[in-house]
Amino acid sequence: MIRCLWLKKKVSDFIDFLLFKSSQTKIKEPKTRAFGFFKDKVKMSSDFDEPISDFDKYME
């Protein structure tokens, strides 16, 4: 019975700690993203959608 009370006290202390810690942390506002930020930074080859010749034997 004493161990049970000790365990309840430990759990209660831990919950109090978590509540205190969560009240201390500030919620960060998400940064707004600029539309078109990566424009002209990523280029795809013209044959991107073409089948890859290395996989020919698997596609037969």
C-alpha distance matrix in Angstrom:
0.0 3.8 5.4 5.1 6.4 8.7 9.9 10.7 12.5 14.4 15.4 16.6 18.5 20.1 21.2 22.7 24.4 25.9 27.1 28.7 30.3 31.7 33.2 34.9 36.7 40.0 41.1 44.3 47.1 48.6 52.0 54.9 56.9 60.6 62.3 64.5 62.8 63.4 66.8 69.3 66.6 65.9 68.8 68.9 71.7 74.2 73.4 69.6 69.6 71.9 70.6 69.7 72.1 69.5 68.0 71.3 70.6 67.2 68.8 71.5
3.8 0.0 3.8 5.4 5.2 6.2 8.6 9.9 10.6 12.4 14.3 15.3 16.5 18.4 20.0 21.1 22.6 24.5 25.8 27.0 28.6 30.3 31.7 33.1 35.0 38.5 39.9 43.1 46.1 47.7 51.0 54.1 56.1 59.8 61.7 63.8 62.0 62.6 66.1 68.5 65.8 65.2 68.3 68.5 71.3 74.0 73.3 69.6 69.8 72.1 70.8 69.8 72.3 69.7 68.3 71.7 71.1 67.8 69.5 72.3
5.4 3.8 0.0 3.8 5.5 4.9 6.1 8.6 9.8 10.4 12.2 14.1 15.2 16.4 18.3 19.8 20.9 22.5 24.3 25.6 26.7 28.5 30.3 31.6 33.1 36.7 37.9 40.9 44.0 45.4 48.6 51.7 53.5 57.2 59.1 61.1 59.2 59.7 63.2 65.5 62.7 62.1 65.0 65.2 68.0 70.6 69.9 66.2 66.4 68.6 67.3 66.2 68.7 66.0 64.6 68.0 67.4 64.2 65.9 68.7
5.1 5.4 3.8 0.0 3.8 5.4 5.1 6.2 8.6 9.9 10.6 12.2 14.2 15.3 16.5 18.3 19.9 21.1 22.5 24.3 25.6 26.9 28.7 30.4 31.9 35.3 36.3 39.4 42.3 43.7 47.0 50.0 51.8 55.6 57.3 59.5 57.8 58.4 61.8 64.2 61.6 60.9 63.8 63.9 66.8 69.3 68.6 64.8 64.9 67.3 66.0 65.1 67.7 65.2 63.7 67.0 66.5 63.1 64.7 67.5
6.4 5.2 5.5 3.8 0.0 3.8 5.4 5.1 6.2 8.7 9.9 10.4 12.2 14.2 15.3 16.4 18.3 20.0 21.0 22.4 24.2 25.7 27.0 28.7 30.6 34.0 35.3 38.5 41.4 43.1 46.5 49.5 51.6 55.3 57.3 59.5 57.8 58.6 62.1 64.6 62.0 61.5 64.6 64.9 67.9 70.4 69.9 66.1 66.3 68.8 67.8 66.9 69.6 67.1 65.7 69.1 68.7 65.4 66.9 69.8
8.7 6.2 4.9 5.4 3.8 0.0 3.8 5.5 5.1 6.3 8.7 9.9 10.6 12.4 14.3 15.3 16.5 18.5 20.1 21.0 22.5 24.4 25.9 27.1 29.0 32.5 34.0 37.1 40.2 41.9 45.1 48.2 50.3 54.0 56.0 58.1 56.2 56.9 60.5 62.9 60.1 59.7 62.9 63.3 66.2 68.9 68.4 64.7 65.1 67.5 66.4 65.4 68.0 65.4 64.2 67.7 67.4 64.1 65.7 68.7
9.9 8.6 6.1 5.1 5.4 3.8 0.0 3.8 5.4 5.0 6.2 8.5 9.8 10.5 12.3 14.2 15.2 16.5 18.4 19.9 20.9 22.5 24.4 25.8 27.3 30.7 31.9 34.9 37.9 39.4 42.6 45.7 47.6 51.3 53.2 55.3 53.4 54.1 57.6 60.0 57.2 56.7 59.7 60.0 62.9 65.6 65.0 61.3 61.5 63.9 62.9 61.9 64.5 62.0 60.7 64.1 63.8 60.5 62.1 65.0
10.7 9.9 8.6 6.2 5.1 5.5 3.8 0.0 3.8 5.5 5.1 6.0 8.5 9.9 10.5 12.2 14.1 15.3 16.5 18.2 19.8 21.0 22.6 24.4 26.1 29.4 30.5 33.7 36.5 38.2 41.6 44.5 46.6 50.3 52.2 54.5 52.9 53.7 57.1 59.7 57.1 56.7 59.8 60.1 63.1 65.7 65.2 61.5 61.7 64.2 63.3 62.5 65.3 63.0 61.5 65.0 64.8 61.4 62.8 65.8
12.5 10.6 9.8 8.6 6.2 5.1 5.4 3.8 0.0 3.8 5.5 5.0 6.1 8.6 9.9 10.5 12.2 14.3 15.3 16.4 18.2 19.9 21.1 22.6 24.6 28.1 29.6 32.9 35.9 37.8 41.0 44.1 46.4 50.1 52.2 54.5 52.7 53.6 57.1 59.7 57.1 56.9 60.1 60.7 63.8 66.4 66.1 62.4 62.8 65.4 64.6 63.7 66.5 64.2 63.0 66.5 66.4 63.2 64.5 67.7
14.4 12.4 10.4 9.9 8.7 6.3 5.0 5.5 3.8 0.0 3.8 5.4 5.1 6.2 8.6 9.9 10.5 12.4 14.3 15.3 16.3 18.3 20.0 21.1 22.8 26.4 27.9 30.9 34.0 35.7 38.9 42.1 44.1 47.8 49.9 52.1 50.1 50.9 54.5 56.9 54.2 53.9 57.1 57.7 60.7 63.5 63.1 59.4 59.9 62.5 61.6 60.6 63.4 61.0 59.9 63.4 63.3 60.1 61.6 64.8
15.4 14.3 12.2 10.6 9.9 8.7 6.2 5.1 5.5 3.8 0.0 3.8 5.4 5.1 6.2 8.6 9.7 10.5 12.3 14.2 15.2 16.4 18.4 20.0 21.4 24.7 25.8 28.9 31.9 33.4 36.7 39.8 41.8 45.5 47.5 49.7 47.9 48.7 52.2 54.8 52.2 51.8 55.0 55.4 58.5 61.1 60.8 57.0 57.4 60.0 59.2 58.3 61.2 58.9 57.6 61.1 61.1 57.8 59.1 62.3
16.6 15.3 14.1 12.2 10.4 9.9 8.5 6.0 5.0 5.4 3.8 0.0 3.8 5.4 5.1 6.2 8.6 9.9 10.6 12.3 14.2 15.4 16.6 18.5 20.4 23.6 24.9 28.3 31.2 33.1 36.4 39.5 41.8 45.5 47.5 50.0 48.3 49.4 52.8 55.5 53.0 52.9 56.1 56.7 59.9 62.5 62.4 58.6 59.0 61.8 61.2 60.4 63.4 61.3 60.0 63.5 63.7 60.4 61.5 64.7
18.5 16.5 15.2 14.2 12.2 10.6 9.8 8.5 6.1 5.1 5.4 3.8 0.0 3.8 5.5 5.1 6.1 8.7 9.9 10.5 12.2 14.2 15.4 16.6 18.7 22.2 23.9 27.1 30.3 32.3 35.5 38.7 41.0 44.6 47.0 49.3 47.3 48.5 52.0 54.6 52.0 52.0 55.4 56.2 59.4 62.1 62.1 58.4 59.0 61.7 61.2 60.3 63.2 61.1 60.0 63.6 63.9 60.7 61.9 65.2
20.1 18.4 16.4 15.3 14.2 12.4 10.5 9.9 8.6 6.2 5.1 5.4 3.8 0.0 3.8 5.4 5.0 6.2 8.6 9.8 10.4 12.2 14.2 15.4 16.7 20.3 21.7 24.8 27.9 29.6 32.8 36.0 38.1 41.8 44.0 46.2 44.3 45.2 48.7 51.3 48.7 48.6 51.9 52.6 55.8 58.5 58.4 54.7 55.3 58.0 57.5 56.5 59.4 57.3 56.3 59.8 60.1 56.9 58.2 61.5
21.2 20.0 18.3 16.5 15.3 14.3 12.3 10.5 9.9 8.6 6.2 5.1 5.5 3.8 0.0 3.8 5.3 5.1 6.2 8.5 9.8 10.5 12.3 14.3 15.7 18.9 20.0 23.3 26.1 28.0 31.3 34.3 36.6 40.3 42.4 44.8 43.1 44.3 47.7 50.4 48.0 47.9 51.2 51.9 55.2 57.7 57.7 54.0 54.4 57.3 56.9 56.2 59.2 57.2 56.1 59.6 60.0 56.7 57.7 61.1
22.7 21.1 19.8 18.3 16.4 15.3 14.2 12.2 10.5 9.9 8.6 6.2 5.1 5.4 3.8 0.0 3.8 5.5 5.1 6.1 8.5 9.9 10.6 12.5 14.6 17.9 19.5 23.0 25.9 28.2 31.4 34.5 37.0 40.7 43.0 45.6 43.7 45.1 48.5 51.3 49.0 49.1 52.6 53.5 56.9 59.5 59.7 56.0 56.6 59.5 59.3 58.6 61.7 59.8 58.7 62.3 62.8 59.6 60.6 64.0
24.4 22.6 20.9 19.9 18.3 16.5 15.2 14.1 12.2 10.5 9.7 8.6 6.1 5.0 5.3 3.8 0.0 3.8 5.5 5.1 6.1 8.6 9.9 10.7 12.6 16.2 18.1 21.2 24.5 26.6 29.7 32.9 35.3 38.9 41.4 43.7 41.7 43.0 46.5 49.1 46.6 46.8 50.3 51.3 54.7 57.4 57.6 54.0 54.8 57.7 57.4 56.6 59.6 57.6 56.8 60.4 60.9 57.8 59.0 62.4
25.9 24.5 22.5 21.1 20.0 18.5 16.5 15.3 14.3 12.4 10.5 9.9 8.7 6.2 5.1 5.5 3.8 0.0 3.8 5.4 5.0 6.0 8.5 9.9 10.8 14.2 15.5 18.6 21.7 23.6 26.8 30.0 32.3 35.9 38.3 40.6 38.7 39.9 43.4 46.1 43.7 43.8 47.2 48.1 51.5 54.1 54.3 50.6 51.4 54.3 54.1 53.3 56.4 54.5 53.6 57.2 57.8 54.7 55.7 59.1
27.1 25.8 24.3 22.5 21.0 20.1 18.4 16.5 15.3 14.3 12.3 10.6 9.9 8.6 6.2 5.1 5.5 3.8 0.0 3.8 5.5 5.2 6.2 8.7 10.3 13.2 14.6 18.1 20.9 23.2 26.5 29.5 32.1 35.7 38.1 40.7 39.0 40.5 43.9 46.8 44.5 44.8 48.3 49.3 52.7 55.3 55.6 52.0 52.6 55.7 55.7 55.1 58.3 56.6 55.6 59.1 59.9 56.7 57.5 61.0
28.7 27.0 25.6 24.3 22.4 21.0 19.9 18.2 16.4 15.3 14.2 12.3 10.5 9.8 8.5 6.1 5.1 5.4 3.8 0.0 3.8 5.5 5.2 6.4 9.1 12.2 14.5 17.8 20.9 23.5 26.5 29.7 32.4 35.9 38.6 41.1 39.2 40.9 44.2 47.1 44.8 45.3 48.9 50.2 53.6 56.3 56.8 53.2 54.1 57.2 57.3 56.6 59.8 58.1 57.3 60.9 61.7 58.7 59.5 63.1
30.3 28.6 26.7 25.6 24.2 22.5 20.9 19.8 18.2 16.3 15.2 14.2 12.2 10.4 9.8 8.5 6.1 5.0 5.5 3.8 0.0 3.8 5.4 5.2 6.6 10.2 12.4 15.4 18.7 21.1 23.9 27.3 29.8 33.3 36.0 38.3 36.2 37.7 41.2 43.9 41.5 42.0 45.5 46.9 50.3 53.0 53.6 50.0 51.0 54.0 54.1 53.3 56.5 54.7 54.1 57.7 58.5 55.6 56.5 60.1
31.7 30.3 28.5 26.9 25.7 24.4 22.5 21.0 19.9 18.3 16.4 15.4 14.2 12.2 10.5 9.9 8.6 6.0 5.2 5.5 3.8 0.0 3.8 5.4 5.4 8.4 9.7 13.0 16.1 18.4 21.5 24.7 27.3 30.8 33.3 35.9 34.0 35.7 39.0 41.9 39.7 40.1 43.6 44.9 48.4 50.9 51.5 47.9 48.7 51.9 52.1 51.5 54.8 53.2 52.4 55.9 56.9 53.9 54.6 58.2
33.2 31.7 30.3 28.7 27.0 25.9 24.4 22.6 21.1 20.0 18.4 16.6 15.4 14.2 12.3 10.6 9.9 8.5 6.2 5.2 5.4 3.8 0.0 3.8 5.7 7.8 9.8 13.4 16.2 19.0 22.1 25.1 28.0 31.5 34.1 36.9 35.1 37.1 40.3 43.3 41.3 42.0 45.6 47.0 50.6 53.1 53.9 50.3 51.2 54.4 54.8 54.4 57.7 56.3 55.5 59.0 60.1 57.1 57.7 61.3
34.9 33.1 31.6 30.4 28.7 27.1 25.8 24.4 22.6 21.1 20.0 18.5 16.6 15.4 14.3 12.5 10.7 9.9 8.7 6.4 5.2 5.4 3.8 0.0 3.8 6.5 9.6 12.5 15.8 18.7 21.3 24.6 27.4 30.7 33.7 36.2 34.1 36.1 39.4 42.2 40.0 40.9 44.6 46.3 49.8 52.5 53.4 49.9 51.1 54.3 54.7 54.0 57.3 55.8 55.3 58.9 60.1 57.2 57.9 61.6
36.7 35.0 33.1 31.9 30.6 29.0 27.3 26.1 24.6 22.8 21.4 20.4 18.7 16.7 15.7 14.6 12.6 10.8 10.3 9.1 6.6 5.4 5.7 3.8 0.0 3.8 6.5 9.2 12.6 15.2 17.8 21.2 23.9 27.3 30.2 32.6 30.5 32.4 35.7 38.5 36.3 37.2 40.8 42.5 46.0 48.7 49.6 46.1 47.3 50.5 51.0 50.3 53.6 52.2 51.8 55.3 56.6 53.8 54.4 58.1
40.0 38.5 36.7 35.3 34.0 32.5 30.7 29.4 28.1 26.4 24.7 23.6 22.2 20.3 18.9 17.9 16.2 14.2 13.2 12.2 10.2 8.4 7.8 6.5 3.8 0.0 3.8 6.2 9.3 12.4 14.9 18.1 21.1 24.3 27.3 29.9 27.9 30.1 33.3 36.2 34.3 35.3 39.0 40.8 44.5 47.0 48.2 44.8 46.0 49.3 50.1 49.6 53.0 51.8 51.4 54.8 56.4 53.6 54.0 57.8
41.1 39.9 37.9 36.3 35.3 34.0 31.9 30.5 29.6 27.9 25.8 24.9 23.9 21.7 20.0 19.5 18.1 15.5 14.6 14.5 12.4 9.7 9.8 9.6 6.5 3.8 0.0 3.8 6.4 9.3 12.3 15.3 18.2 21.6 24.3 27.1 25.4 27.6 30.7 33.8 32.0 32.8 36.5 38.1 41.8 44.2 45.3 41.9 42.9 46.3 47.1 46.9 50.3 49.3 48.7 52.1 53.7 50.9 51.2 54.9
44.3 43.1 40.9 39.4 38.5 37.1 34.9 33.7 32.9 30.9 28.9 28.3 27.1 24.8 23.3 23.0 21.2 18.6 18.1 17.8 15.4 13.0 13.4 12.5 9.2 6.2 3.8 0.0 3.7 6.3 8.8 12.1 14.9 18.2 21.1 23.8 21.9 24.1 27.2 30.3 28.5 29.6 33.2 35.1 38.8 41.2 42.5 39.2 40.5 43.8 44.8 44.5 48.0 47.1 46.7 50.1 51.9 49.2 49.4 53.2
47.1 46.1 44.0 42.3 41.4 40.2 37.9 36.5 35.9 34.0 31.9 31.2 30.3 27.9 26.1 25.9 24.5 21.7 20.9 20.9 18.7 16.1 16.2 15.8 12.6 9.3 6.4 3.7 0.0 3.8 6.4 9.0 12.2 15.5 18.2 21.2 19.7 22.3 25.1 28.3 27.0 28.1 31.7 33.6 37.3 39.5 41.0 37.8 39.0 42.5 43.7 43.7 47.3 46.7 46.2 49.4 51.4 48.8 48.7 52.5
48.6 47.7 45.4 43.7 43.1 41.9 39.4 38.2 37.8 35.7 33.4 33.1 32.3 29.6 28.0 28.2 26.6 23.6 23.2 23.5 21.1 18.4 19.0 18.7 15.2 12.4 9.3 6.3 3.8 0.0 3.8 6.4 9.0 12.5 15.1 17.9 16.4 18.8 21.7 24.9 23.6 24.5 28.1 29.8 33.6 35.8 37.2 34.0 35.2 38.7 40.0 40.0 43.6 43.0 42.6 45.8 47.8 45.3 45.1 48.9
52.0 51.0 48.6 47.0 46.5 45.1 42.6 41.6 41.0 38.9 36.7 36.4 35.5 32.8 31.3 31.4 29.7 26.8 26.5 26.5 23.9 21.5 22.1 21.3 17.8 14.9 12.3 8.8 6.4 3.8 0.0 3.8 6.3 9.5 12.5 15.1 13.4 16.0 18.8 22.0 20.8 22.2 25.8 27.9 31.6 33.8 35.6 32.6 34.0 37.5 39.1 39.0 42.6 42.2 42.1 45.2 47.5 45.1 44.9 48.7
54.9 54.1 51.7 50.0 49.5 48.2 45.7 44.5 44.1 42.1 39.8 39.5 38.7 36.0 34.3 34.5 32.9 30.0 29.5 29.7 27.3 24.7 25.1 24.6 21.2 18.1 15.3 12.1 9.0 6.4 3.8 0.0 3.8 6.6 9.4 12.5 11.4 14.5 16.8 20.2 19.6 21.0 24.4 26.5 30.3 32.2 34.2 31.3 32.6 36.2 38.1 38.3 41.9 41.9 41.7 44.6 47.1 44.8 44.3 48.0
56.9 56.1 53.5 51.8 51.6 50.3 47.6 46.6 46.4 44.1 41.8 41.8 41.0 38.1 36.6 37.0 35.3 32.3 32.1 32.4 29.8 27.3 28.0 27.4 23.9 21.1 18.2 14.9 12.2 9.0 6.3 3.8 0.0 3.7 6.3 9.0 7.9 10.8 13.1 16.6 16.0 17.3 20.7 22.8 26.6 28.5 30.5 27.7 29.1 32.7 34.7 34.9 38.5 38.6 38.5 41.4 44.0 41.9 41.2 45.0
60.6 59.8 57.2 55.6 55.3 54.0 51.3 50.3 50.1 47.8 45.5 45.5 44.6 41.8 40.3 40.7 38.9 35.9 35.7 35.9 33.3 30.8 31.5 30.7 27.3 24.3 21.6 18.2 15.5 12.5 9.5 6.6 3.7 0.0 3.8 6.3 5.7 9.3 10.8 14.3 14.3 16.1 19.3 21.7 25.3 27.0 29.4 27.0 28.6 32.1 34.4 34.8 38.3 38.8 38.9 41.5 44.3 42.4 41.6 45.3
62.3 61.7 59.1 57.3 57.3 56.0 53.2 52.2 52.2 49.9 47.5 47.5 47.0 44.0 42.4 43.0 41.4 38.3 38.1 38.6 36.0 33.3 34.1 33.7 30.2 27.3 24.3 21.1 18.2 15.1 12.5 9.4 6.3 3.8 0.0 3.8 5.6 8.5 8.9 12.7 13.4 14.7 17.4 19.5 23.1 24.4 26.8 24.5 25.8 29.4 31.9 32.6 36.2 36.9 36.8 39.3 42.2 40.4 39.3 42.9
64.5 63.8 61.1 59.5 59.5 58.1 55.3 54.5 54.5 52.1 49.7 50.0 49.3 46.2 44.8 45.6 43.7 40.6 40.7 41.1 38.3 35.9 36.9 36.2 32.6 29.9 27.1 23.8 21.2 17.9 15.1 12.5 9.0 6.3 3.8 0.0 3.8 5.6 5.1 8.9 10.0 11.4 13.9 16.3 19.8 21.1 23.8 21.7 23.3 26.8 29.4 30.0 33.5 34.3 34.5 36.9 40.0 38.4 37.3 40.8
62.8 62.0 59.2 57.8 57.8 56.2 53.4 52.9 52.7 50.1 47.9 48.3 47.3 44.3 43.1 43.7 41.7 38.7 39.0 39.2 36.2 34.0 35.1 34.1 30.5 27.9 25.4 21.9 19.7 16.4 13.4 11.4 7.9 5.7 5.6 3.8 0.0 3.8 5.6 8.8 8.6 10.7 13.9 16.7 20.2 22.2 24.7 22.4 24.5 27.8 30.2 30.3 33.7 34.2 34.7 37.3 40.2 38.7 38.0 41.6
63.4 62.6 59.7 58.4 58.6 56.9 54.1 53.7 53.6 50.9 48.7 49.4 48.5 45.2 44.3 45.1 43.0 39.9 40.5 40.9 37.7 35.7 37.1 36.1 32.4 30.1 27.6 24.1 22.3 18.8 16.0 14.5 10.8 9.3 8.5 5.6 3.8 0.0 3.8 6.2 5.3 6.9 10.2 13.0 16.6 18.8 21.2 18.9 21.3 24.4 26.7 26.7 30.0 30.5 31.1 33.7 36.7 35.3 34.6 38.2
66.8 66.1 63.2 61.8 62.1 60.5 57.6 57.1 57.1 54.5 52.2 52.8 52.0 48.7 47.7 48.5 46.5 43.4 43.9 44.2 41.2 39.0 40.3 39.4 35.7 33.3 30.7 27.2 25.1 21.7 18.8 16.8 13.1 10.8 8.9 5.1 5.6 3.8 0.0 3.8 5.5 7.0 9.2 12.1 15.4 17.0 19.9 18.1 20.4 23.5 26.2 26.6 29.8 30.8 31.4 33.6 36.8 35.7 34.7 38.1
69.3 68.5 65.5 64.2 64.6 62.9 60.0 59.7 59.7 56.9 54.8 55.5 54.6 51.3 50.4 51.3 49.1 46.1 46.8 47.1 43.9 41.9 43.3 42.2 38.5 36.2 33.8 30.3 28.3 24.9 22.0 20.2 16.6 14.3 12.7 8.9 8.8 6.2 3.8 0.0 3.8 5.7 6.9 10.3 13.1 14.9 18.0 16.8 19.5 22.2 25.0 25.1 28.1 29.2 30.2 32.3 35.6 34.8 33.9 37.2
66.6 65.8 62.7 61.6 62.0 60.1 57.2 57.1 57.1 54.2 52.2 53.0 52.0 48.7 48.0 49.0 46.6 43.7 44.5 44.8 41.5 39.7 41.3 40.0 36.3 34.3 32.0 28.5 27.0 23.6 20.8 19.6 16.0 14.3 13.4 10.0 8.6 5.3 5.5 3.8 0.0 3.8 6.6 10.2 13.2 15.8 18.4 16.7 19.7 22.3 24.7 24.3 27.2 27.8 29.0 31.5 34.5 33.6 33.1 36.6
65.9 65.2 62.1 60.9 61.5 59.7 56.7 56.7 56.9 53.9 51.8 52.9 52.0 48.6 47.9 49.1 46.8 43.8 44.8 45.3 42.0 40.1 42.0 40.9 37.2 35.3 32.8 29.6 28.1 24.5 22.2 21.0 17.3 16.1 14.7 11.4 10.7 6.9 7.0 5.7 3.8 0.0 3.8 6.7 10.1 12.9 15.1 13.1 16.0 18.7 21.0 20.6 23.7 24.3 25.3 27.8 30.9 29.9 29.3 32.8
68.8 68.3 65.0 63.8 64.6 62.9 59.7 59.8 60.1 57.1 55.0 56.1 55.4 51.9 51.2 52.6 50.3 47.2 48.3 48.9 45.5 43.6 45.6 44.6 40.8 39.0 36.5 33.2 31.7 28.1 25.8 24.4 20.7 19.3 17.4 13.9 13.9 10.2 9.2 6.9 6.6 3.8 0.0 3.8 6.6 9.3 11.8 10.4 13.6 15.9 18.5 18.3 21.2 22.3 23.5 25.6 28.8 28.2 27.4 30.7
68.9 68.5 65.2 63.9 64.9 63.3 60.0 60.1 60.7 57.7 55.4 56.7 56.2 52.6 51.9 53.5 51.3 48.1 49.3 50.2 46.9 44.9 47.0 46.3 42.5 40.8 38.1 35.1 33.6 29.8 27.9 26.5 22.8 21.7 19.5 16.3 16.7 13.0 12.1 10.3 10.2 6.7 3.8 0.0 3.8 6.5 8.3 6.6 9.9 12.2 14.8 14.8 17.8 19.2 20.1 22.0 25.4 24.8 23.8 27.1
71.7 71.3 68.0 66.8 67.9 66.2 62.9 63.1 63.8 60.7 58.5 59.9 59.4 55.8 55.2 56.9 54.7 51.5 52.7 53.6 50.3 48.4 50.6 49.8 46.0 44.5 41.8 38.8 37.3 33.6 31.6 30.3 26.6 25.3 23.1 19.8 20.2 16.6 15.4 13.1 13.2 10.1 6.6 3.8 0.0 3.8 5.4 5.4 9.0 10.1 13.0 12.9 15.4 17.2 18.5 20.0 23.5 23.4 22.3 25.3
74.2 74.0 70.6 69.3 70.4 68.9 65.6 65.7 66.4 63.5 61.1 62.5 62.1 58.5 57.7 59.5 57.4 54.1 55.3 56.3 53.0 50.9 53.1 52.5 48.7 47.0 44.2 41.2 39.5 35.8 33.8 32.2 28.5 27.0 24.4 21.1 22.2 18.8 17.0 14.9 15.8 12.9 9.3 6.5 3.8 0.0 3.8 5.6 8.0 8.8 12.3 13.2 15.5 18.0 19.0 19.8 23.5 23.6 22.0 24.6
73.4 73.3 69.9 68.6 69.9 68.4 65.0 65.2 66.1 63.1 60.8 62.4 62.1 58.4 57.7 59.7 57.6 54.3 55.6 56.8 53.6 51.5 53.9 53.4 49.6 48.2 45.3 42.5 41.0 37.2 35.6 34.2 30.5 29.4 26.8 23.8 24.7 21.2 19.9 18.0 18.4 15.1 11.8 8.3 5.4 3.8 0.0 3.8 5.6 5.3 8.6 9.6 11.8 14.5 15.3 16.0 19.7 19.8 18.2 20.9
69.6 69.6 66.2 64.8 66.1 64.7 61.3 61.5 62.4 59.4 57.0 58.6 58.4 54.7 54.0 56.0 54.0 50.6 52.0 53.2 50.0 47.9 50.3 49.9 46.1 44.8 41.9 39.2 37.8 34.0 32.6 31.3 27.7 27.0 24.5 21.7 22.4 18.9 18.1 16.8 16.7 13.1 10.4 6.6 5.4 5.6 3.8 0.0 3.8 5.6 8.3 9.1 12.3 14.2 14.5 16.0 19.5 18.9 17.5 20.6
69.6 69.8 66.4 64.9 66.3 65.1 61.5 61.7 62.8 59.9 57.4 59.0 59.0 55.3 54.4 56.6 54.8 51.4 52.6 54.1 51.0 48.7 51.2 51.1 47.3 46.0 42.9 40.5 39.0 35.2 34.0 32.6 29.1 28.6 25.8 23.3 24.5 21.3 20.4 19.5 19.7 16.0 13.6 9.9 9.0 8.0 5.6 3.8 0.0 3.8 6.6 8.8 12.1 14.3 13.7 14.7 18.2 17.3 15.4 18.4
71.9 72.1 68.6 67.3 68.8 67.5 63.9 64.2 65.4 62.5 60.0 61.8 61.7 58.0 57.3 59.5 57.7 54.3 55.7 57.2 54.0 51.9 54.4 54.3 50.5 49.3 46.3 43.8 42.5 38.7 37.5 36.2 32.7 32.1 29.4 26.8 27.8 24.4 23.5 22.2 22.3 18.7 15.9 12.2 10.1 8.8 5.3 5.6 3.8 0.0 3.8 6.4 9.0 11.8 11.5 11.8 15.5 15.3 13.3 15.9
70.6 70.8 67.3 66.0 67.8 66.4 62.9 63.3 64.6 61.6 59.2 61.2 61.2 57.5 56.9 59.3 57.4 54.1 55.7 57.3 54.1 52.1 54.8 54.7 51.0 50.1 47.1 44.8 43.7 40.0 39.1 38.1 34.7 34.4 31.9 29.4 30.2 26.7 26.2 25.0 24.7 21.0 18.5 14.8 13.0 12.3 8.6 8.3 6.6 3.8 0.0 3.8 6.3 8.8 7.8 8.2 11.8 11.5 9.6 12.4
69.7 69.8 66.2 65.1 66.9 65.4 61.9 62.5 63.7 60.6 58.3 60.4 60.3 56.5 56.2 58.6 56.6 53.3 55.1 56.6 53.3 51.5 54.4 54.0 50.3 49.6 46.9 44.5 43.7 40.0 39.0 38.3 34.9 34.8 32.6 30.0 30.3 26.7 26.6 25.1 24.3 20.6 18.3 14.8 12.9 13.2 9.6 9.1 8.8 6.4 3.8 0.0 3.8 5.5 5.8 7.2 10.6 10.7 10.1 12.9
72.1 72.3 68.7 67.7 69.6 68.0 64.5 65.3 66.5 63.4 61.2 63.4 63.2 59.4 59.2 61.7 59.6 56.4 58.3 59.8 56.5 54.8 57.7 57.3 53.6 53.0 50.3 48.0 47.3 43.6 42.6 41.9 38.5 38.3 36.2 33.5 33.7 30.0 29.8 28.1 27.2 23.7 21.2 17.8 15.4 15.5 11.8 12.3 12.1 9.0 6.3 3.8 0.0 3.8 5.4 5.4 8.7 10.1 9.9 11.8
69.5 69.7 66.0 65.2 67.1 65.4 62.0 63.0 64.2 61.0 58.9 61.3 61.1 57.3 57.2 59.8 57.6 54.5 56.6 58.1 54.7 53.2 56.3 55.8 52.2 51.8 49.3 47.1 46.7 43.0 42.2 41.9 38.6 38.8 36.9 34.3 34.2 30.5 30.8 29.2 27.8 24.3 22.3 19.2 17.2 18.0 14.5 14.2 14.3 11.8 8.8 5.5 3.8 0.0 3.8 5.7 7.6 8.7 9.9 12.1
68.0 68.3 64.6 63.7 65.7 64.2 60.7 61.5 63.0 59.9 57.6 60.0 60.0 56.3 56.1 58.7 56.8 53.6 55.6 57.3 54.1 52.4 55.5 55.3 51.8 51.4 48.7 46.7 46.2 42.6 42.1 41.7 38.5 38.9 36.8 34.5 34.7 31.1 31.4 30.2 29.0 25.3 23.5 20.1 18.5 19.0 15.3 14.5 13.7 11.5 7.8 5.8 5.4 3.8 0.0 3.8 5.6 5.4 6.4 9.1
71.3 71.7 68.0 67.0 69.1 67.7 64.1 65.0 66.5 63.4 61.1 63.5 63.6 59.8 59.6 62.3 60.4 57.2 59.1 60.9 57.7 55.9 59.0 58.9 55.3 54.8 52.1 50.1 49.4 45.8 45.2 44.6 41.4 41.5 39.3 36.9 37.3 33.7 33.6 32.3 31.5 27.8 25.6 22.0 20.0 19.8 16.0 16.0 14.7 11.8 8.2 7.2 5.4 5.7 3.8 0.0 3.8 5.4 5.2 6.6
70.6 71.1 67.4 66.5 68.7 67.4 63.8 64.8 66.4 63.3 61.1 63.7 63.9 60.1 60.0 62.8 60.9 57.8 59.9 61.7 58.5 56.9 60.1 60.1 56.6 56.4 53.7 51.9 51.4 47.8 47.5 47.1 44.0 44.3 42.2 40.0 40.2 36.7 36.8 35.6 34.5 30.9 28.8 25.4 23.5 23.5 19.7 19.5 18.2 15.5 11.8 10.6 8.7 7.6 5.6 3.8 0.0 3.8 5.5 5.6
67.2 67.8 64.2 63.1 65.4 64.1 60.5 61.4 63.2 60.1 57.8 60.4 60.7 56.9 56.7 59.6 57.8 54.7 56.7 58.7 55.6 53.9 57.1 57.2 53.8 53.6 50.9 49.2 48.8 45.3 45.1 44.8 41.9 42.4 40.4 38.4 38.7 35.3 35.7 34.8 33.6 29.9 28.2 24.8 23.4 23.6 19.8 18.9 17.3 15.3 11.5 10.7 10.1 8.7 5.4 5.4 3.8 0.0 3.8 5.6
68.8 69.5 65.9 64.7 66.9 65.7 62.1 62.8 64.5 61.6 59.1 61.5 61.9 58.2 57.7 60.6 59.0 55.7 57.5 59.5 56.5 54.6 57.7 57.9 54.4 54.0 51.2 49.4 48.7 45.1 44.9 44.3 41.2 41.6 39.3 37.3 38.0 34.6 34.7 33.9 33.1 29.3 27.4 23.8 22.3 22.0 18.2 17.5 15.4 13.3 9.6 10.1 9.9 9.9 6.4 5.2 5.5 3.8 0.0 3.8
71.5 72.3 68.7 67.5 69.8 68.7 65.0 65.8 67.7 64.8 62.3 64.7 65.2 61.5 61.1 64.0 62.4 59.1 61.0 63.1 60.1 58.2 61.3 61.6 58.1 57.8 54.9 53.2 52.5 48.9 48.7 48.0 45.0 45.3 42.9 40.8 41.6 38.2 38.1 37.2 36.6 32.8 30.7 27.1 25.3 24.6 20.9 20.6 18.4 15.9 12.4 12.9 11.8 12.1 9.1 6.6 5.6 5.6 3.8 0.0
